[in-house]
Structure formats: C-alpha cells, structure tokens
C-alpha cells in the first residue's frame, strides 16, 4: 500500500474519509496530522482539547503528528509551518496527503498547489459527494459525533453540543450544508467503526467567542484577512475529560 498521512481535524468528514480508505486498502495511513493553536493547545476552530485529540487517535490506533500554530498567524507563517511538516513527511517516504474536503474547489486547488511544490499529491476520497447523502451515510455507518462549534451567522446556540443524528440533520436550516462544508459547524467524533472504544468526555459549558477578521472558515485553516463583514462570532461546546 502507498504510504500516506491523513489531515485530521477530529471531525466527521476526516473520520469517514479515513474509514473509506481503510476499506479500499490502497493507502497506508501512517499519521493523523493536526494543526493546533499553540497558545491554548486546542484543535484550530474546533476548540477540542489536545488531550481529547490524543485519546481519539489512541482509540483509532494511528499515531498523531501535531503542528502548533501561533494564534492569529498570518498566511505566510502558516505556509512556512506546512512546508516544514511536508518536508518531514517526505523524509519518511510519505508522498500522499489525504483530505476530507467535499466541494470547495478553490481550497482544493490551493492544497494541490502547495502539495505539488512540496513533492506530494493530494487524495480526496469524499470529493463531490452529495453532502446530504454523505451526512446520512456517516450516521448510518455508526459514527457518533458531537457539534463543538457553530458559526452564529448560520446556527443558533441550541445546535452546539448536539449529537449528529437524523434529528440534527432534519433540524438544520435549508441554507446550511448538511456536512457544514462552508464552515457552518464543526464536530468531534468520539465513537464509530474505526474506534476500539469510545472516547469518554463530559460536555461542559457553552462559550461564545469573537475573532478578528481572519478567514478560518475553510475546514479550520487560517488564510488571508477577510472583509469586516466576514463571520467572526462562534459558539463552542467545551468537552471535558472523564
């Protein structure tokens, strides 16, 4: 099998993409690769604690490779960090990077350009799948995920902390993508076919946070500054270790 690494957010799309690849047996996923906020030790935009991320990877059984990014880092700083990480992957003869992206064409092109410069190739197992069907398939496959972040421009506070199930999908407003592909919400997967045992946690308080006009809507990645009208207010559900 071809050595690869999985770009890992701790959420449902990456988890489902990994599960599909494991069934196809074409790629050997050597690492789950995650970017975390260096100051708070949490998954970017998801807000999940590093300790829960560690436990998630342990239950899945794939080593976790982490990169720490300064809070409100500029795009060039992000690119420099990624170049260093990709060079490390190449040194281990890993030449394939897997993403859970579904239909954001500009993001896919950006990833492919950056990967090509580093000598890697992008793999997109979920690309252009119907997001309603995909969300339903994730639920029916047995994956259990909790909503850890919602964009207040699209969803109210009642959605954060909910489990993704048929009821959740039914309650989403018509303008919200069922997979949250436009950054409407983010999730943490705590159980499913990939897991040896569920990740144990206790839902804590709901926190409202406001960020500067930095574009972080594209699956948790930091990019160039956006107009002042850009979405910048979010609700987060704190998850506490048991």
MARKE-327695 format. One line per field, with one value per atom (N, C-alpha, C): residue number from 1; x, y, z; residue in one letter. Coordinates in steps of 0.1 Angstrom, whole numbers. Example, Ala and Ser with C-alpha at 12.3 -4.5 7.8 and 13.67 -1.06 7.14 Angstrom:
nr: (1;1;1;2;2;2)
east: (132;123;132;128;137;129)
north: (-57;-45;-33;-22;-11;0)
up: (78;78;78;71;71;79)
rest: (A;A;A;S;S;S)
//
This chain:
nr: (1;1;1;2;2;2;3;3;3;4;4;4;5;5;5;6;6;6;7;7;7;8;8;8;9;9;9;10;10;10;11;11;11;12;12;12;13;13;13;14;14;14;15;15;15;16;16;16;17;17;17;18;18;18;19;19;19;20;20;20;21;21;21;22;22;22;23;23;23;24;24;24;25;25;25;26;26;26;27;27;27;28;28;28;29;29;29;30;30;30;31;31;31;32;32;32;33;33;33;34;34;34;35;35;35;36;36;36;37;37;37;38;38;38;39;39;39;40;40;40;41;41;41;42;42;42;43;43;43;44;44;44;45;45;45;46;46;46;47;47;47;48;48;48;49;49;49;50;50;50;51;51;51;52;52;52;53;53;53;54;54;54;55;55;55;56;56;56;57;57;57;58;58;58;59;59;59;60;60;60;61;61;61;62;62;62;63;63;63;64;64;64;65;65;65;66;66;66;67;67;67;68;68;68;69;69;69;70;70;70;71;71;71;72;72;72;73;73;73;74;74;74;75;75;75;76;76;76;77;77;77;78;78;78;79;79;79;80;80;80;81;81;81;82;82;82;83;83;83;84;84;84;85;85;85;86;86;86;87;87;87;88;88;88;89;89;89;90;90;90;91;91;91;92;92;92;93;93;93;94;94;94;95;95;95;96;96;96;97;97;97;98;98;98;99;99;99;100;100;100;101;101;101;102;102;102;103;103;103;104;104;104;105;105;105;106;106;106;107;107;107;108;108;108;109;109;109;110;110;110;111;111;111;112;112;112;113;113;113;114;114;114;115;115;115;116;116;116;117;117;117;118;118;118;119;119;119;120;120;120;121;121;121;122;122;122;123;123;123;124;124;124;125;125;125;126;126;126;127;127;127;128;128;128;129;129;129;130;130;130;131;131;131;132;132;132;133;133;133;134;134;134;135;135;135;136;136;136;137;137;137;138;138;138;139;139;139;140;140;140;141;141;141;142;142;142;143;143;143;144;144;144;145;145;145;146;146;146;147;147;147;148;148;148;149;149;149;150;150;150;151;151;151;152;152;152;153;153;153;154;154;154;155;155;155;156;156;156;157;157;157;158;158;158;159;159;159;160;160;160;161;161;161;162;162;162;163;163;163;164;164;164;165;165;165;166;166;166;167;167;167;168;168;168;169;169;169;170;170;170;171;171;171;172;172;172;173;173;173;174;174;174;175;175;175;176;176;176;177;177;177;178;178;178;179;179;179;180;180;180;181;181;181;182;182;182;183;183;183;184;184;184;185;185;185;186;186;186;187;187;187;188;188;188;189;189;189;190;190;190;191;191;191;192;192;192;193;193;193;194;194;194;195;195;195;196;196;196;197;197;197;198;198;198;199;199;199;200;200;200;201;201;201;202;202;202;203;203;203;204;204;204;205;205;205;206;206;206;207;207;207;208;208;208;209;209;209;210;210;210;211;211;211;212;212;212;213;213;213;214;214;214;215;215;215;216;216;216;217;217;217;218;218;218;219;219;219;220;220;220;221;221;221;222;222;222;223;223;223;224;224;224;225;225;225;226;226;226;227;227;227;228;228;228;229;229;229;230;230;230;231;231;231;232;232;232;233;233;233;234;234;234;235;235;235;236;236;236;237;237;237;238;238;238;239;239;239;240;240;240;241;241;241;242;242;242)
east: (8;0;9;3;10;10;22;23;16;8;1;-1;-6;-10;-24;-31;-45;-45;-49;-51;-63;-61;-70;-76;-89;-95;-102;-103;-111;-125;-129;-143;-148;-161;-167;-162;-159;-156;-142;-132;-119;-120;-129;-130;-137;-147;-153;-144;-137;-127;-117;-112;-102;-108;-120;-127;-129;-132;-134;-121;-110;-97;-92;-95;-91;-98;-110;-117;-112;-107;-102;-88;-80;-67;-57;-58;-48;-37;-41;-32;-30;-17;-14;-13;-22;-22;-13;-1;9;6;0;-2;-16;-21;-31;-24;-25;-18;-28;-25;-34;-27;-33;-28;-35;-28;-33;-29;-38;-34;-23;-12;0;-3;-11;-13;-23;-33;-44;-43;-35;-34;-47;-54;-67;-67;-75;-76;-82;-75;-79;-94;-101;-115;-125;-120;-129;-129;-118;-117;-115;-113;-111;-98;-98;-85;-75;-63;-52;-53;-57;-58;-69;-80;-91;-87;-79;-74;-65;-56;-47;-55;-65;-73;-80;-85;-92;-82;-70;-60;-57;-56;-52;-63;-76;-87;-88;-83;-83;-71;-60;-48;-39;-39;-29;-22;-8;-1;-5;-5;-9;4;4;15;9;15;9;18;12;19;12;20;14;16;5;4;1;8;6;-8;-15;-28;-28;-38;-39;-27;-21;-9;-13;-3;-5;-4;-8;-8;6;16;29;35;31;36;30;17;10;17;20;27;40;48;61;60;51;49;46;37;33;44;53;64;74;76;84;78;65;59;59;56;56;70;81;94;97;92;93;86;74;67;75;80;88;101;107;118;115;102;98;91;94;89;74;67;53;50;43;41;26;17;3;-3;-11;-18;-33;-40;-55;-63;-73;-82;-96;-104;-119;-127;-121;-128;-139;-150;-161;-163;-165;-167;-162;-153;-147;-135;-138;-129;-116;-118;-107;-97;-103;-95;-87;-94;-87;-75;-78;-67;-55;-58;-48;-40;-47;-40;-31;-36;-29;-16;-18;-6;5;1;11;17;9;15;24;21;29;43;43;56;64;58;65;68;63;66;56;44;33;21;12;0;-12;-23;-35;-44;-51;-61;-74;-85;-98;-109;-110;-120;-134;-138;-152;-155;-146;-148;-161;-168;-181;-192;-191;-202;-214;-226;-238;-237;-237;-235;-246;-258;-270;-268;-265;-263;-251;-241;-228;-231;-238;-241;-249;-259;-268;-259;-250;-241;-232;-227;-219;-227;-239;-247;-251;-255;-259;-247;-235;-223;-220;-226;-223;-214;-210;-201;-209;-203;-210;-202;-208;-200;-209;-202;-209;-204;-214;-211;-203;-191;-183;-182;-186;-185;-196;-203;-212;-209;-211;-210;-223;-223;-235;-243;-236;-243;-253;-250;-258;-267;-262;-269;-269;-280;-280;-274;-274;-267;-272;-285;-291;-284;-277;-271;-258;-251;-238;-240;-232;-234;-243;-250;-259;-251;-257;-251;-256;-247;-252;-259;-272;-281;-292;-302;-312;-320;-322;-329;-321;-308;-300;-300;-299;-299;-313;-323;-337;-339;-332;-334;-326;-316;-307;-315;-313;-320;-316;-325;-322;-309;-305;-292;-280;-281;-269;-266;-253;-249;-249;-255;-256;-243;-232;-219;-211;-218;-211;-199;-199;-188;-184;-193;-190;-186;-182;-178;-190;-202;-213;-212;-206;-204;-192;-187;-175;-179;-173;-176;-164;-167;-157;-163;-156;-161;-155;-164;-160;-162;-169;-171;-175;-173;-177;-169;-170;-163;-148;-142;-127;-122;-131;-127;-126;-116;-115;-125;-126;-136;-140;-151;-155;-145;-144;-137;-146;-142;-151;-148;-159;-159;-172;-172;-184;-186;-197;-200;-200;-192;-191;-200;-195;-202;-201;-211;-211;-204;-195;-187;-189;-192;-193;-179;-174;-161;-162;-155;-154;-139;-137;-124;-121;-109;-106;-110;-109;-113;-103;-101;-92;-100;-98;-107;-102;-111;-108;-119;-128;-140;-137;-125;-123;-116;-125;-121;-110;-111;-102;-89;-87;-74;-73;-62;-61;-56;-63;-59;-58;-59;-57;-68;-65;-75;-88;-99;-112;-118;-129;-135;-142;-145;-150;-163;-170;-183;-182;-170;-168;-173;-178;-182;-171;-174;-163;-168;-180;-186;-191;-186;-189;-193;-201;-204;-195;-189;-181;-187;-187;-191;-178;-176;-164;-166;-156;-156;-145;-149;-140;-137;-125;-121;-127;-130;-136;-124)
north: (-12;0;13;24;36;44;47;55;69;72;85;90;103;108;114;115;120;134;144;157;156;158;154;166;168;179;174;161;154;153;158;158;147;147;136;133;144;142;135;139;133;119;116;103;94;98;90;87;97;95;85;85;76;62;60;47;42;50;46;41;48;44;31;29;17;5;7;-4;-7;3;2;-4;-2;-8;-4;8;13;21;28;37;32;33;30;43;46;59;58;65;64;73;85;95;102;107;117;130;139;152;163;170;180;193;204;218;222;226;231;245;252;265;264;271;269;275;285;292;284;278;271;256;250;236;230;236;231;230;221;220;233;238;250;250;260;262;252;240;230;233;238;241;229;217;204;204;200;199;189;192;183;169;169;156;147;153;145;141;149;146;134;134;123;110;111;99;94;103;99;91;96;89;76;75;62;52;56;46;42;51;47;39;41;33;37;51;56;68;68;79;92;102;115;124;132;141;155;164;177;188;199;211;223;231;242;255;262;275;286;297;309;314;319;325;337;337;348;349;337;337;341;348;352;340;342;331;326;335;331;322;326;318;304;303;290;282;288;281;276;285;280;268;268;256;244;245;234;229;238;233;225;229;221;208;207;194;185;191;182;177;185;180;168;169;158;145;147;135;129;137;132;125;129;123;108;106;93;85;91;85;84;94;96;107;103;112;115;111;113;119;130;137;136;130;128;139;144;154;150;155;152;163;171;181;175;183;177;185;199;206;220;224;237;237;241;239;248;260;269;264;258;252;240;232;220;224;234;239;245;252;257;246;236;224;217;215;208;215;229;237;236;238;237;223;213;199;197;201;199;205;217;224;216;209;201;187;183;170;159;164;154;155;146;145;144;152;152;141;135;125;130;129;135;124;115;104;108;120;124;134;137;148;147;158;160;150;144;135;144;139;147;148;160;162;157;157;152;137;130;116;112;120;117;118;129;130;118;114;103;90;88;77;76;88;89;84;88;84;70;65;51;41;46;37;35;43;42;52;62;72;81;85;93;106;117;130;140;149;160;173;182;195;203;208;215;230;234;248;251;262;267;281;285;299;305;316;322;329;331;336;326;313;303;295;293;285;291;289;295;286;290;283;269;267;254;242;245;234;230;238;234;224;214;203;192;193;183;171;160;148;148;145;144;131;133;121;126;117;121;133;135;147;159;159;170;174;165;168;173;168;173;188;191;205;216;212;222;231;244;253;250;253;249;255;266;272;266;258;252;238;237;224;213;201;190;185;188;184;196;208;220;224;221;222;237;246;261;267;258;263;266;261;264;258;246;239;230;226;216;206;194;183;176;168;159;145;135;121;114;107;100;85;80;66;63;50;45;33;29;17;17;29;30;28;29;31;17;15;4;5;17;20;35;39;53;62;75;85;90;90;94;109;116;130;134;146;152;166;168;182;192;203;214;226;238;250;253;262;267;281;284;296;304;316;325;332;331;338;346;357;366;367;366;366;378;382;392;388;397;393;385;372;363;352;348;337;324;318;304;295;298;290;278;277;266;254;247;235;238;249;252;258;262;266;282;287;302;306;317;322;338;344;359;366;379;387;389;389;390;403;407;420;420;432;433;426;424;417;402;397;382;377;364;358;357;361;361;357;354;350;336;328;314;310;299;292;280;277;265;257;244;235;229;232;227;212;204;189;187;180;178;163;160;146;140;127;120;114)
up: (0;0;0;-5;-6;7;12;25;23;33;33;47;48;61;59;70;69;76;69;75;85;97;108;116;116;123;136;137;148;144;132;129;120;116;109;95;87;73;72;80;80;85;95;101;90;83;74;61;57;46;50;62;67;67;71;72;57;48;34;29;31;26;32;45;51;45;41;34;20;13;0;0;10;12;1;-4;-14;-7;4;11;26;30;44;51;60;67;79;77;88;99;96;107;105;116;116;119;110;111;114;126;131;134;131;135;147;157;170;173;180;185;195;193;202;216;217;230;239;233;240;239;230;229;225;215;211;195;190;176;170;159;153;149;153;150;157;159;166;181;187;201;210;204;211;218;231;238;232;234;229;235;248;255;249;245;239;225;218;204;206;216;218;221;229;232;220;211;199;190;188;180;186;199;206;203;204;201;187;178;164;160;168;166;155;152;143;150;148;155;151;160;158;157;146;144;145;153;156;151;147;144;151;158;166;159;157;150;160;159;168;165;175;174;165;156;146;136;134;125;111;104;91;81;69;59;57;56;53;64;77;88;87;84;82;71;59;48;52;60;64;73;82;91;83;73;65;56;51;43;52;64;73;76;78;81;69;57;45;42;45;43;52;64;73;68;62;57;45;37;25;30;41;46;51;54;58;46;34;21;20;27;26;15;5;-7;-10;-1;-3;9;7;18;15;25;24;31;24;29;29;38;38;31;23;15;6;4;-4;-17;-16;-28;-29;-20;-20;-30;-43;-54;-52;-47;-45;-34;-24;-14;-19;-27;-32;-41;-49;-58;-50;-39;-31;-25;-20;-14;-24;-36;-46;-50;-51;-55;-45;-32;-21;-20;-22;-21;-32;-44;-56;-54;-48;-46;-36;-27;-17;-21;-33;-38;-34;-30;-25;-34;-33;-40;-31;-34;-26;-30;-20;-22;-15;-22;-17;-19;-9;-10;-11;-5;-4;-15;-24;-33;-42;-41;-49;-46;-34;-30;-25;-27;-22;-7;-2;13;21;16;24;25;14;14;23;22;29;44;48;62;68;60;64;64;55;55;67;71;83;95;96;108;107;95;94;96;93;95;109;118;132;138;131;137;146;157;167;168;166;166;173;181;188;182;180;175;185;182;192;188;176;172;162;163;153;150;137;132;135;143;148;136;125;113;107;110;103;113;125;135;149;156;169;180;192;203;206;202;205;198;187;179;184;191;197;208;208;218;214;203;198;191;192;185;171;161;147;145;143;141;131;129;119;123;137;142;139;141;139;124;115;101;97;103;100;104;115;121;115;107;100;91;92;83;68;59;45;39;44;38;44;54;60;53;49;43;53;49;59;65;58;63;69;69;74;65;52;43;42;44;43;57;66;79;89;86;95;108;109;122;121;132;133;144;142;151;157;167;173;173;166;165;178;185;197;197;186;185;171;168;154;150;137;133;134;134;135;149;159;173;180;188;197;209;213;224;223;228;227;235;230;237;248;260;271;274;276;279;285;291;297;290;284;279;289;287;297;292;296;293;278;274;260;261;252;253;239;240;228;226;214;212;199;199;187;183;170;165;156;154;144;130;120;107;100;104;98;93;80;74;79;87;92;89;79;76;68;62;53;60;67;74;85;91;102;99;86;82;82;86;85;72;67;54;55;43;43;50;53;60;51;58;51;54;46;49;63;68;81;83;72;72;74;74;74;88;88;100;110;122;132;146;148;161;161;171;172;186;187;199;200;211;213;225;223;235;241;253;260;262;259;262;272;283;294;296;298;300;312;311;323;331)
rest: (X;X;X;X;X;X;X;X;X;X;X;X;X;X;X;X;X;X;X;X;X;X;X;X;X;X;X;X;X;X;X;X;X;X;X;X;X;X;X;X;X;X;X;X;X;X;X;X;X;X;X;X;X;X;X;X;X;X;X;X;X;X;X;X;X;X;X;X;X;X;X;X;X;X;X;X;X;X;X;X;X;X;X;X;X;X;X;X;X;X;X;X;X;X;X;X;X;X;X;X;X;X;X;X;X;X;X;X;X;X;X;X;X;X;X;X;X;X;X;X;X;X;X;X;X;X;X;X;X;X;X;X;X;X;X;X;X;X;X;X;X;X;X;X;X;X;X;X;X;X;X;X;X;X;X;X;X;X;X;X;X;X;X;X;X;X;X;X;X;X;X;X;X;X;X;X;X;X;X;X;X;X;X;X;X;X;X;X;X;X;X;X;X;X;X;X;X;X;X;X;X;X;X;X;X;X;X;X;X;X;X;X;X;X;X;X;X;X;X;X;X;X;X;X;X;X;X;X;X;X;X;X;X;X;X;X;X;X;X;X;X;X;X;X;X;X;X;X;X;X;X;X;X;X;X;X;X;X;X;X;X;X;X;X;X;X;X;X;X;X;X;X;X;X;X;X;X;X;X;X;X;X;X;X;X;X;X;X;X;X;X;X;X;X;X;X;X;X;X;X;X;X;X;X;X;X;X;X;X;X;X;X;X;X;X;X;X;X;X;X;X;X;X;X;X;X;X;X;X;X;X;X;X;X;X;X;X;X;X;X;X;X;X;X;X;X;X;X;X;X;X;X;X;X;X;X;X;X;X;X;X;X;X;X;X;X;X;X;X;X;X;X;X;X;X;X;X;X;X;X;X;X;X;X;X;X;X;X;X;X;X;X;X;X;X;X;X;X;X;X;X;X;X;X;X;X;X;X;X;X;X;X;X;X;X;X;X;X;X;X;X;X;X;X;X;X;X;X;X;X;X;X;X;X;X;X;X;X;X;X;X;X;X;X;X;X;X;X;X;X;X;X;X;X;X;X;X;X;X;X;X;X;X;X;X;X;X;X;X;X;X;X;X;X;X;X;X;X;X;X;X;X;X;X;X;X;X;X;X;X;X;X;X;X;X;X;X;X;X;X;X;X;X;X;X;X;X;X;X;X;X;X;X;X;X;X;X;X;X;X;X;X;X;X;X;X;X;X;X;X;X;X;X;X;X;X;X;X;X;X;X;X;X;X;X;X;X;X;X;X;X;X;X;X;X;X;X;X;X;X;X;X;X;X;X;X;X;X;X;X;X;X;X;X;X;X;X;X;X;X;X;X;X;X;X;X;X;X;X;X;X;X;X;X;X;X;X;X;X;X;X;X;X;X;X;X;X;X;X;X;X;X;X;X;X;X;X;X;X;X;X;X;X;X;X;X;X;X;X;X;X;X;X;X;X;X;X;X;X;X;X;X;X;X;X;X;X;X;X;X;X;X;X;X;X;X;X;X;X;X;X;X;X;X;X;X;X;X;X;X;X;X;X;X;X;X;X;X;X;X;X;X;X;X;X;X;X;X;X;X;X;X;X;X;X;X;X;X;X;X;X;X;X;X;X;X;X;X;X;X;X;X;X;X;X;X;X;X;X;X;X;X;X;X;X;X)
//
